[in-house]
Amino acid sequence: MRRRLEARGFEFRTDNDSELIAVYIADKLSQGVKLEDALAESVDDLDGTFSFLISTKDGIGFAKDRLAAKPMVMYEDDGLVAIASEEVSLNRLFPGRALSTTEPAPGTFRTWSR
């Protein structure tokens, strides 16, 4: 994927996969692809294991590879979505409160908008 993007003129400053994902999604969005569709395509297009959260001015979303090797935990209620790599991080946001968290299934994506 990096080589394909570089062939189209994109330059990378690191060898970090996070930068690749950010450039990939930004490229999709600049082509007019909706965030939800870009995340859906990322599940098929990106190689390797990943779980990532992305934010735009209008919303947020996540995608998780089909192997689900990278952790992701989510808490959601009527007014809030919180996502972390470990449940302990979410528990620190709500001390003393029992949270009903979920782990997104392999190969899934989801978006939320304002």
C-alpha positions as CSV (number, residue, x, y, z in Angstrom):
1,M,0.0,0.0,0.0
2,R,2.8,2.4,0.8
3,R,4.4,1.8,-2.6
4,R,1.1,2.4,-4.3
5,L,0.6,5.7,-2.5
6,E,4.2,6.8,-3.1
7,A,3.8,6.0,-6.8
8,R,0.8,8.5,-6.8
9,G,3.1,11.2,-5.3
10,F,2.5,10.8,-1.6
11,E,5.5,11.2,0.7
12,F,6.0,9.6,4.0
13,R,8.0,10.9,6.9
14,T,8.1,7.7,8.9
15,D,8.0,4.0,8.5
16,N,5.0,3.9,10.9
17,D,1.9,2.1,10.0
18,S,-0.2,4.8,11.6
19,E,1.0,7.3,9.1
20,L,0.2,4.9,6.3
21,I,-3.4,4.5,7.6
22,A,-3.8,8.3,8.0
23,V,-2.6,8.9,4.5
24,Y,-4.8,6.1,3.1
25,I,-7.9,7.4,4.8
26,A,-7.1,11.1,3.9
27,D,-6.7,10.1,0.3
28,K,-10.1,8.3,0.3
29,L,-11.8,11.3,1.9
30,S,-10.2,13.7,-0.6
31,Q,-11.7,11.6,-3.4
32,G,-15.1,12.2,-2.0
33,V,-15.5,8.8,-0.3
34,K,-17.6,8.9,2.8
35,L,-15.8,8.0,6.1
36,E,-17.9,4.9,6.6
37,D,-17.1,3.7,3.1
38,A,-13.4,4.4,3.5
39,L,-13.3,2.4,6.7
40,A,-15.1,-0.5,5.0
41,E,-12.6,-0.4,2.2
42,S,-9.7,-0.3,4.6
43,V,-10.7,-3.7,6.0
44,D,-10.1,-5.2,2.6
45,D,-7.3,-3.0,1.3
46,L,-4.9,-2.8,4.3
47,D,-2.6,-5.7,4.9
48,G,-1.7,-6.9,8.3
49,T,-3.2,-6.5,11.7
50,F,-4.7,-3.2,12.8
51,S,-7.3,-1.6,14.9
52,F,-7.6,2.2,14.4
53,L,-9.8,5.1,15.3
54,I,-10.0,8.1,13.0
55,S,-11.6,11.5,13.5
56,T,-12.8,14.0,11.0
57,K,-14.5,17.4,11.6
58,D,-17.9,15.7,11.3
59,G,-17.4,12.4,13.0
60,I,-15.3,9.5,14.2
61,G,-15.0,5.9,13.2
62,F,-13.0,2.7,13.7
63,A,-11.9,-0.2,11.7
64,K,-10.5,-3.6,12.8
65,D,-8.8,-6.2,10.7
66,R,-10.2,-9.6,10.1
67,L,-7.8,-11.3,12.5
68,A,-8.6,-9.0,15.4
69,A,-5.1,-9.3,16.8
70,K,-5.0,-5.7,17.9
71,P,-7.1,-4.9,21.0
72,M,-10.0,-2.5,21.0
73,V,-12.6,-2.0,23.7
74,M,-15.6,0.3,23.4
75,Y,-18.1,1.9,25.8
76,E,-21.2,3.6,24.4
77,D,-24.2,5.3,25.9
78,D,-26.7,7.8,24.6
79,G,-24.3,10.7,24.7
80,L,-20.8,9.2,24.6
81,V,-18.6,6.9,22.7
82,A,-15.2,5.9,24.3
83,I,-12.7,3.6,22.7
84,A,-9.4,2.4,24.0
85,S,-7.0,-0.5,23.6
86,E,-7.6,-1.7,27.2
87,E,-10.6,-1.8,29.4
88,V,-8.5,-0.4,32.3
89,S,-8.2,2.9,30.3
90,L,-12.0,3.2,30.1
91,N,-12.4,2.4,33.7
92,R,-10.2,5.3,34.6
93,L,-12.6,7.6,32.8
94,F,-15.5,6.4,35.0
95,P,-14.0,5.6,38.5
96,G,-16.2,3.4,40.6
97,R,-18.7,2.8,37.8
98,A,-19.3,-0.7,36.3
99,L,-19.1,-0.3,32.6
100,S,-20.7,-2.5,30.0
101,T,-18.0,-2.6,27.3
102,T,-17.8,-4.5,24.1
103,E,-15.0,-5.5,21.8
104,P,-15.7,-4.9,18.1
105,A,-15.8,-8.1,16.1
106,P,-13.0,-9.0,13.6
107,G,-13.3,-7.2,10.2
108,T,-15.7,-4.6,11.4
109,F,-16.0,-0.8,11.2
110,R,-18.4,1.8,12.5
111,T,-18.9,5.5,12.4
112,W,-20.6,8.1,14.6
113,S,-21.4,11.7,13.5
114,R,-22.4,14.8,15.2
